[in-house]
Amino acid sequence: MERRSLLRAAVLGGTSAALGGTLWRGAAYAAPAQPGTGPYGPLGSPDANGVRLPAGFTSRVIARSGQRVGTTSYTWHNAPDGGACYADGTGWIYVSNSEINPSGGASAVKFSSTGAITGAYRILSGTRQNCAGGKTPWNTWLSCEEVSLGYVYETDPWGTNAAVQRAAMGRFKHEAAAADPVRRVIYLTEDETNGRFYRFVPTTWGNLSSGKLQVMVAGSATSGSFTWTDIPDPDGSPTATRSQVSGSKSFNGGEGCHYANDTVWFTTKGDNRVWQLNLLDNTYELAYDDSLVNGTAPLTGVDNITGTSSGDLFVAEDGGTMEICVITPDDVVASFLRVDGQSASEITGPAFSPDGTRLYFSSQRGTSGSSSGGITYEVTGPFRS
């Protein structure tokens, strides 16, 4: 995989700017990441919030389902899931989905330059099981319905503009989305045991009201070349989108998706894999596979994924040992944090503040194991840049 020369990119804030280096890509594929010593060292004892962190890092709880957020009058939603951060003057906003059905939707928390909570509000209502999604380069949040024939909704993190249903992006069991400003497309995952990997090509970049939905076509191997083919009927009825194109590649439970510097990664929880698509030469390979590690796999139940300007990937666990793990550009996978005492939950929504010093995430069901027990956290510390 070897991302050290591929990924020195400024990915924070949803942009990607190469900082030098030459592409290593050749005919051979590198082995998936292996366990090793991570860049942040071992996890310490649980802190007051039950979070195990490396030395130099601290956590705080910013919201709990069913309770008011900070000193605001807004009640935080149940089952917090996928999320993203947006610059807001000298402060920022964290957006979070609600994976309940019905009445899922999404909410936002606003922070000052010091990290103080200054507001919280609803940005999407009346939708179903909003799981993950993705940030656009024009600073909207794509909230995805993880239900059969689900939609993508484009929402305003500031809560000023009404959310818009984007039917052209296809109707299927949506999971995550990732924007590629170079090819001007949006990548989409599908949470089915035989799901597909898609991209949406808007007619006009920055306007998702019309365009072409395409599916990845490739062989059955874990590495090779791929192409894209148009989906004839994006509304998925009467034939599901995943069944419309012969030769489209099947993936076992598509989850998180992240783009940076001509590469897109996505996870499949059915087989605990992180896939890597190399967009300059249209090849794909495994960035991580828990069945191929030497010894005990530190990362299982792979789910949401995000990245930093250092090239590190942060992958959240749905189950597993309730960790967020880091995969480095040197192809080392290691635990970054662990939440204790919440084995009936899952880690969701990892996203970094615009300056890269704070990581937000949620435990979807918290200590109770119920969707009404969700907890949203912030971790602050010396993240690599």
N, C-alpha and C positions, 0 to 999 in steps of 0.2 A: 504493500500500500504506500509506504514511504511518502508522507505528506510534507516533509520538512522543507522541500523546495517548492512544493505545489501550493502551500496554504499560508504563506506569510501575507495575509490579506487583512484589510480592515473590514471586518464583517459586522461590527457593532452598528446598531442603528439601521440594519437592513441593507447596508451597502457593501460592496466588495471591490477593493482596489489593490491590485498586485503591488508588492513591495520589492520585487526582484526575484532572482532565482530562475533556473531553467527547468522545464518539465523533464522529469526522469522517464516518462512513459516510453516503454519499448514493447517488444513483442511478448515478453514474459510477464506474468502476473505475480505480485508479491504475496507472501503468506499473510493470513489475517493476523490481527493484533494478538499479542500474548501477554499473560499476567507478568507484572514486574513492579518495581518500586516507582510509584507515581511522583510527579513533580512537587507535591505538597506534603509528602511524608505520611506517617501512619495516623489513623484516627485516634482521637483522645477519648476520654470518658464522656458519657452523656452530659450535656449541659442542663440548665434549668428547664429547657424546653424539650429535653429528651433527644437532642440532636448531637451525634458524634461528629466532630470536625477536626481537621488538622490544626496544629499549633498556629496561632495568629489569626484565626477566624472566629467570628461570633455570630449568633443567631438571634432573631427576635420574631415573635408572632405579630403579623400585621392585620390578620382578619380571621374570624371564626364563623362558620356557617350559623345562621340564625341569630347572630349578635351584631350590634352596631360596629362599624369600622371606625376605630379611633374615637375621636370626639364628634364624628359626623352623625347624622340622623339616618344614614343608610344601613340597611341590614344586609350582610353578606350572603350570597347565594349558597345553596347546597351543592355538594359534589363538585368542587372546583376542579377544573381540568386544564386544557391547553391555554397558554398565555404568551404575551409578548410585551416588550417595553417600547415607549415612544418618548422622544425628547419633547419637553414642554417648557420653552424658555430656559430658565436656569434650573428647572426641576424636570420631572418626568412622570409618566403614567404607566401603570401596569394593568393590562387587560387580562381577564380570566373568563373562560367559558364555564358553563354549568351543565354537567352531564346528567340531567334528569329528564324524564319523559312522562308526561308533557311538561311544558313551561320551562324549558332549559334556558336558552339565551346566554347573555354575557354581561359582565359588570367591569368597572374600572375603578382603580384607586389612584389618586393624584398625590404627588410628593413635591415638597419644596426642595431647594438646592441643598438643604441640610439633611434631607431624608424624612422630615416631618410630614405626617399625613395631613393634607389640606382639603381633601374632598373624596367622595366616593359616590357612585351613581350607576344606573343601569344604562347599557348601550344597545341591548337586543332583548326582545321579549317575545313570547308566544311561539317559540320554536321547540324542536324536540332533540333531546340528548346531544347537546352541543359538546363534542369531545375535543378534538384538537382544531387546528386551523393554521393560519400563517399571516405574517406581516407583509404588506405591499410596499414598494419603494415610494408610493405616494401617501404613505402613512395612514392606511386604513387597515382594519383587522378583518380577515376572512374567517368567519366562524362556520364550522362544518358540522352538519347533522350526521350522526352515526346511526342511521336507521335505513331500512330498505327504502329506496327511492328518495333518499335525503337530498337536501339542497345545500349549496354554499350561500351564505349571507355576507355581504360586504357592509361593514359597520364603521362608525366614526368613534375612535377612542376618546374624543372630547365630548361625545354625547350631544353634539349640536345638530348633526344631520341624521335623518331617519335611515335606518338600515334598509338595504335593498337586496332582494332575492336575485341571485345570479343563476338563472336556470340554464343558460348556455354552457355552464361549466359541468353539466351532467347531473343526472339523478342516480345515485348509488349510495352505498354505505360509506360515506365520506369519513376520512380521518384527519389527515394533515395536509397542509399546502405550503409550498415554498416558491418564492418568486425568483426568477432568473432575469436580471435586467439586460444581460448581454444578448441572449436569444429571444428576449421579450416574451417569455412564456411563464406559466404557473404550473408547477408539478403537484400532483395529487396522489395520495395513497387511498387504498380501499381496504377496510377491515372485514374481510371475508377469508375463509380458509383457502379459497381459490381466487383471491382478489387479484387485481391488476394494478399496474403503475401507469399513471396517465400524465399527460400535459395538456394544458389549455392554451391555445394560441389566439389571443384577442385580435379582432379585426384592427383595432387601434390600441396601442400600448397605453395603459392608464385608464382604459374603459373596458370593463368586463361584461358589458351588455350583450356582446355578440362575438363570435369567433368559432374556432374548430376545436373539438375535443379529440385528442389522439391517444392511442394506447401503445405501450412498448411491446415490440415484437422481437423475440429472441428464442434461442434454443432452451433446452431443459437443464443445461449445465450451470454451474455456479460462477462461470466466467465466460466471456466471449464478446461478440459484437452485437449491436442492437440497432433497430430502426424504429420509426414511428409510423403508424397507420391511422387514418381518420376513423373515428367511430361513426357509423352510418346514422345511428339514432340515439343521440345523447340523453333523451328522456327516459331511456331504459325500459320502455314498455312497448310491446309485450315481451321483448327479449332483453335480458339484463345486459348492461354495457360490457361486462366482462366476458360475455358469451358471443359477442357480435363479430369479432375479428379472429379468423383462423390464424394460429401461430402466435397469438399474443401470449406473453409469458405470465405464468401463474405464480403468485406469491402468497405465503401462508400467514395471513393476518397483518396487513400493512398498518403501520402506526406512524411514528414521527418522521419528519422530513426536514432537511436543512440544506441550503445552497450556499456555497462560497467559492469564488475564484474558479469558475469553469468545472466545478464538481458538485454533484448532488448526492447526499446520503439519505437513506431511509431505512427504517427498521421493520422487521417482521417478528412479531411476538410468538407466532406459532412454532418457529424453529430457532428463536433466540439469535437472530442474525442482524448485522448491520451491513447493508449493501452500499456499494460505491459506484456511481456512474461517472465515467470520465468523458466529459462532453466534448472535448477537443478532438477525440478520435472515436467517439461513439462505442466505447467498450465498457463492460461492467465486471465487477469482481466482488468478493467478500472482504469487507473491512474488519469484520468480527463474526465469529461463529463459536458459540460456547461449547459445541461438540468437538472443536478442533484445538482447544487450548491444552497446554501442558499443565497437568495438575488440576486443581480446583478452579472452576470458572468464577471470577469475581462478579461478573455481570450476567444476570438471568432475568427473564421476564422483560426483555427490552421494550421500551415504549417511546416516550417523547425524546427528542434530540435537539440540541442547539450547539453553537460553537462560539469561539472567541477569536480575537485578532491574533493570538499566538498560534492558531491552528489546532488547539485542543477541541475535541468534541466532548460534550457532556451528555450522558445518556441516562435517563431515569428508568427505574424499575417498576413494573406493574407486578407487585408481589416480590419474589426473590427475597432479599434481605432488607428491603426498603432502603435502597441506596441510590445515589447518583454517582455514576462512575465516569472517569475521564479516560479517553483514548487519545494518546499524544501523537504528534507528528512522527515520533520515532516508533510508532506501532506498539506502545505499551498500554495495557489496560489496567486500571487500578481504581480502588474505591476512593471517592472524594468525600462523601458524607453518608451517614446512616441515621435513620430515625428509629429509635427504640420503642418497643411496646405498642406497635401499631401494625401487627402482622396481617390484619384483615383489611388493610388499606392498600393504596398504591401511590407512588410518587408521580406527580403531574406538573405540567406547565413551567418547566425551567426556562428562564429568560434573564438576560443580563441588563442592568441599567445602562444608559447610553455611555457612561464613562468606564464601564467594565468592572467597577469595584463592588457591585452588589448583585447577588444572584437571588431571584425570586422563584419559588416553587410551592406546591401544595401537597399535603397528604389528603387525598380525596375523601377518605372516610374517617380519618383521625383515630383516636383511641377507642371510639365506640363501634367502629366497623359499619356505621350507617352513613348514608349520604348527608344526613343532617349534622354529621360530626366533622365536616371538613375543616382543615386548618391551613392557612396560607402563611408562609415564612419568608423571611429575608435573611440572607447570609452575607456578611461583609468581611472583606479581608484582602490580602495581597495576591489577587489573581494575576496570572502571567499576562503580559501584554507583548 
